[in-house]
Amino acid sequence: LEEFLGELPDEDKALVGMYLHDLEKDIIRNMMLDEKVRLDGRKLDEVRPLTIETDILPSPHGCALFTRGETQALVIATLGTARDEQKIDALMGEYSDRFMLHYNMPPFATGETGRVGTPKRREIGHGALAERAVEVALPEQEVFPYTMRLVSETMSSNGSTSMASTCGSTLSLMDAGVPITDIIGGVAMGLVMDESNPSNFKVLTDIAGIEDFNGHMDFKVTGSEKGVSALQLDIKVKGLTAEILAQALAAAKPARMHILSVMKEAISAPREELSQYAPRITSFKIDPEKIREVIGSGGKVIREIVEKTGAKVSIEDDGTVSVASSEQEKIDAAVKWIRGITDEA
């Protein structure tokens, strides 16, 4: 632009810039359609190099650093008690959620500066996709009575950070000792198409940022070795044929299996012991008729138990009592106190 358009008015420069952008798109797409060559030299079905580390921070209950190419996510797991569940005031009434996954992508992840404020639409969507992908493998509350919160921090971004968050979330849960029922991974599939001849197309595995911007599809596929757990599809053409979707799903499976195998090399199963910093929870049943005695007038008794023992206590309507603390002696003291109120000779 500087060499050839110095004499032209600014509006013409902008127009030429637009044409150059279109030319760039055509060159990138034709490289992949005609030569089957991607900008970084990968084959069409090749996943970028993977690096996985767990237990790299000193005090979180669980953490994992998942790196794929230039995309990197640090996912941190925190375990809490039933009192830490998120209360949601929904249209059909209030309910509580024991599993939360929050996704952040600060400006430095793409080499920029900028204000960090409330999460944007994109961050909420990426977090929701990763949450839906992973929650199918969570243990039942009776098996694991903890509230689980995951925070995925995107450290560096070049395509498919939501899939890095999905993989990192599974690894982080296993590092925290959560007995998940399956290992979940994910991959983003792309598409380049000759718009004048839609039958001429190529499906791409593990797309980078520039392939997302200049391609025709971003198809996120998550799941385990058994099957798919979540999907998300963005398209930049007027429609996709069944053939394209079938090819994308078929190509996503070996890519997912490869990613899962690398994840298993890093950590093959949930840790047998929880972190020393995680709360321990003891659950037992009392007679529902005696709940009011444990709570006391205006909550006086249960407040005294919590203040003097240092343990957290929650009681369900069916008489299930949960006592939590990171120190066993505090749990024992609270259990003994409650048993003293409710046990009968």
TORLUM-752695 format. One line per 8 residues: number of its first residue (from 0); their letters; for each residue x, y, z of C-alpha. Coordinates in steps of 0.05 Angstrom, whole numbers, plus 5000, padded with zeros to 4 digits. Example, Ala and Ser with C-alpha at 12.3 -4.5 7.8 and 13.67 -1.06 7.14 Angstrom:
% TORLUM-752695
0	as	5246,4910,5156 | 5273,4979,5143
//
This chain:
% TORLUM-752695
0	leeflgel	5000,5000,5000 | 5056,5048,5017 | 5094,5034,4953 | 5037,5036,4902 | 4981,5077,4933 | 5017,5137,4963 | 4981,5185,4916 | 4911,5156,4925
8	pdedkalv	4858,5183,4972 | 4846,5145,5037 | 4778,5116,5015 | 4812,5082,4955 | 4866,5054,5000 | 4813,5023,5044 | 4780,4992,4982 | 4845,4962,4957
16	gmylhdle	4858,4935,5027 | 4791,4900,5024 | 4808,4869,4957 | 4876,4846,4984 | 4840,4813,5042 | 4795,4775,4994 | 4856,4755,4953 | 4890,4729,5016
24	kdiirnmm	4828,4686,5030 | 4828,4658,4960 | 4902,4641,4962 | 4896,4605,5030 | 4834,4567,5008 | 4863,4547,4941 | 4927,4522,4974 | 4886,4473,5015
32	ldekvrld	4837,4454,4959 | 4888,4445,4903 | 4953,4428,4937 | 4926,4398,5003 | 4977,4442,5039 | 4962,4481,5103 | 4998,4546,5122 | 5037,4512,5178
40	grkldevr	5056,4453,5134 | 5009,4402,5168 | 4970,4349,5132 | 4895,4361,5128 | 4882,4309,5183 | 4941,4325,5228 | 4935,4350,5300 | 4985,4402,5325
48	pltietdi	5038,4379,5376 | 5009,4367,5446 | 5041,4381,5514 | 5006,4365,5579 | 5027,4379,5651 | 4988,4367,5715 | 4999,4387,5788 | 5043,4447,5769
56	lpsphgca	5016,4498,5819 | 5028,4492,5895 | 4960,4499,5927 | 4900,4489,5881 | 4860,4425,5892 | 4875,4405,5820 | 4905,4437,5758 | 4928,4422,5688
64	lftrgetq	4965,4459,5633 | 4943,4436,5563 | 4982,4462,5503 | 4965,4447,5431 | 5007,4486,5381 | 5003,4559,5402 | 4938,4549,5441 | 4947,4539,5516
72	alviatlg	4897,4533,5573 | 4911,4531,5647 | 4852,4498,5682 | 4845,4501,5758 | 4797,4457,5799 | 4769,4476,5867 | 4727,4430,5910 | 4676,4456,5959
80	tardeqki	4617,4433,6001 | 4543,4435,5987 | 4541,4506,6014 | 4585,4527,5955 | 4535,4506,5902 | 4514,4562,5855 | 4443,4584,5867 | 4407,4599,5802
88	dalmgeys	4342,4638,5800 | 4313,4611,5735 | 4248,4624,5699 | 4219,4558,5725 | 4243,4568,5797 | 4306,4566,5838 | 4356,4509,5835 | 4429,4499,5853
96	drfmlhyn	4487,4475,5810 | 4544,4433,5839 | 4588,4439,5776 | 4613,4505,5748 | 4662,4517,5691 | 4684,4588,5679 | 4726,4607,5618 | 4769,4670,5612
104	mppfatge	4809,4696,5554 | 4848,4758,5574 | 4875,4804,5519 | 4947,4780,5529 | 4926,4711,5501 | 4927,4741,5431 | 4985,4789,5444 | 4941,4849,5458
112	tgrvgtpk	4927,4897,5515 | 4858,4915,5537 | 4809,4922,5593 | 4789,4860,5632 | 4717,4865,5656 | 4655,4822,5657 | 4654,4760,5612 | 4631,4772,5541
120	rreighga	4584,4730,5500 | 4641,4691,5470 | 4671,4673,5538 | 4603,4651,5565 | 4592,4608,5503 | 4660,4575,5505 | 4652,4560,5580 | 4582,4531,5568
128	laeravev	4608,4485,5513 | 4665,4458,5555 | 4618,4450,5615 | 4567,4411,5574 | 4623,4367,5545 | 4652,4347,5613 | 4591,4343,5658 | 4569,4276,5627
136	alpeqevf	4629,4243,5662 | 4618,4273,5731 | 4605,4224,5789 | 4537,4223,5823 | 4529,4265,5885 | 4521,4203,5929 | 4590,4179,5905 | 4625,4246,5909
144	pytmrlvs	4588,4297,5952 | 4631,4357,5931 | 4615,4421,5893 | 4664,4428,5835 | 4687,4493,5803 | 4734,4496,5744 | 4766,4560,5718 | 4800,4557,5649
152	etmssngs	4850,4612,5637 | 4870,4619,5564 | 4944,4634,5567 | 4955,4636,5492 | 4906,4630,5434 | 4912,4607,5363 | 4848,4569,5349 | 4802,4526,5389
160	tsmastcg	4813,4549,5460 | 4746,4518,5481 | 4773,4449,5462 | 4836,4462,5501 | 4791,4481,5560 | 4752,4416,5552 | 4814,4373,5553 | 4846,4414,5609
168	stlslmda	4782,4409,5650 | 4782,4333,5648 | 4856,4331,5667 | 4846,4381,5723 | 4788,4341,5752 | 4830,4278,5752 | 4888,4315,5784 | 4839,4337,5839
176	gvpitdii	4819,4265,5852 | 4748,4271,5825 | 4726,4200,5806 | 4701,4218,5736 | 4670,4161,5697 | 4705,4176,5631 | 4761,4218,5599 | 4734,4273,5554
184	ggvamglv	4773,4308,5499 | 4755,4352,5440 | 4778,4377,5372 | 4756,4432,5325 | 4744,4412,5252 | 4746,4462,5195 | 4725,4466,5122 | 4748,4499,5058
192	mdesnpsn	4702,4498,4999 | 4700,4523,4928 | 4637,4565,4933 | 4626,4560,4857 | 4630,4484,4862 | 4607,4460,4931 | 4626,4388,4916 | 4699,4410,4917
200	fkvltdia	4715,4415,4991 | 4766,4393,5043 | 4755,4379,5117 | 4810,4403,5164 | 4830,4373,5231 | 4848,4418,5291 | 4841,4486,5257 | 4887,4544,5275
208	giedfngh	4861,4615,5280 | 4876,4636,5208 | 4840,4573,5182 | 4779,4592,5224 | 4779,4664,5198 | 4789,4645,5125 | 4752,4578,5124 | 4679,4560,5119
216	mdfkvtgs	4666,4521,5183 | 4686,4514,5256 | 4657,4448,5281 | 4675,4430,5354 | 4668,4356,5371 | 4679,4332,5443 | 4673,4263,5473 | 4706,4201,5501
224	ekgvsalq	4728,4136,5468 | 4655,4113,5473 | 4622,4171,5436 | 4607,4245,5428 | 4586,4287,5489 | 4577,4356,5458 | 4578,4392,5391 | 4581,4464,5369
232	ldikvkgl	4579,4488,5297 | 4593,4556,5265 | 4585,4560,5189 | 4603,4614,5139 | 4567,4584,5079 | 4492,4581,5066 | 4487,4507,5083 | 4525,4444,5095
240	taeilaqa	4511,4377,5062 | 4503,4312,5100 | 4566,4289,5064 | 4608,4346,5094 | 4582,4334,5165 | 4593,4259,5159 | 4665,4270,5136 | 4677,4320,5191
248	laaakpar	4651,4273,5245 | 4689,4214,5216 | 4754,4254,5214 | 4743,4281,5285 | 4742,4211,5315 | 4815,4190,5302 | 4838,4261,5322 | 4799,4255,5387
256	mhilsvmk	4828,4186,5400 | 4899,4213,5389 | 4886,4271,5438 | 4856,4223,5490 | 4916,4177,5485 | 4964,4235,5499 | 4920,4257,5558 | 4923,4186,5586
264	eaisapre	4999,4187,5582 | 4999,4249,5627 | 4948,4222,5677 | 4911,4157,5665 | 4861,4158,5722 | 4836,4203,5778 | 4885,4210,5836 | 4867,4164,5894
272	elsqyapr	4877,4219,5947 | 4848,4289,5947 | 4896,4348,5954 | 4917,4363,6025 | 4884,4432,6016 | 4816,4403,5994 | 4761,4397,6046 | 4743,4328,6072
280	itsfkidp	4669,4312,6077 | 4636,4263,6125 | 4562,4247,6113 | 4514,4210,6159 | 4440,4206,6172 | 4400,4231,6232 | 4326,4226,6248 | 4292,4281,6207
288	ekirevig	4250,4296,6268 | 4313,4319,6304 | 4337,4368,6251 | 4305,4425,6288 | 4345,4407,6351 | 4411,4409,6313 | 4393,4476,6280 | 4365,4507,6344
296	sggkvire	4322,4569,6351 | 4340,4617,6295 | 4399,4574,6277 | 4433,4586,6344 | 4457,4514,6356 | 4485,4500,6287 | 4521,4568,6287 | 4554,4551,6353
304	ivektgak	4576,4483,6325 | 4607,4516,6264 | 4641,4572,6304 | 4670,4527,6359 | 4693,4468,6316 | 4713,4506,6253 | 4678,4455,6208 | 4623,4470,6157
312	vsieddgt	4557,4435,6170 | 4498,4427,6123 | 4433,4388,6135 | 4384,4363,6082 | 4310,4354,6093 | 4317,4278,6093 | 4365,4280,6152 | 4430,4275,6114
320	vsvasseq	4484,4314,6151 | 4549,4334,6115 | 4608,4359,6156 | 4668,4388,6119 | 4737,4413,6136 | 4808,4406,6111 | 4826,4381,6181 | 4799,4314,6205
328	ekidaavk	4798,4333,6279 | 4749,4390,6265 | 4703,4342,6228 | 4707,4292,6286 | 4690,4347,6337 | 4629,4370,6298 | 4604,4299,6285 | 4611,4282,6360
336	wirgitde	4572,4345,6378 | 4515,4330,6330 | 4514,4257,6351 | 4509,4280,6423 | 4446,4319,6405 | 4412,4266,6362 | 4434,4197,6386 | 4387,4160,6433
344	a	4409,4115,6489
//
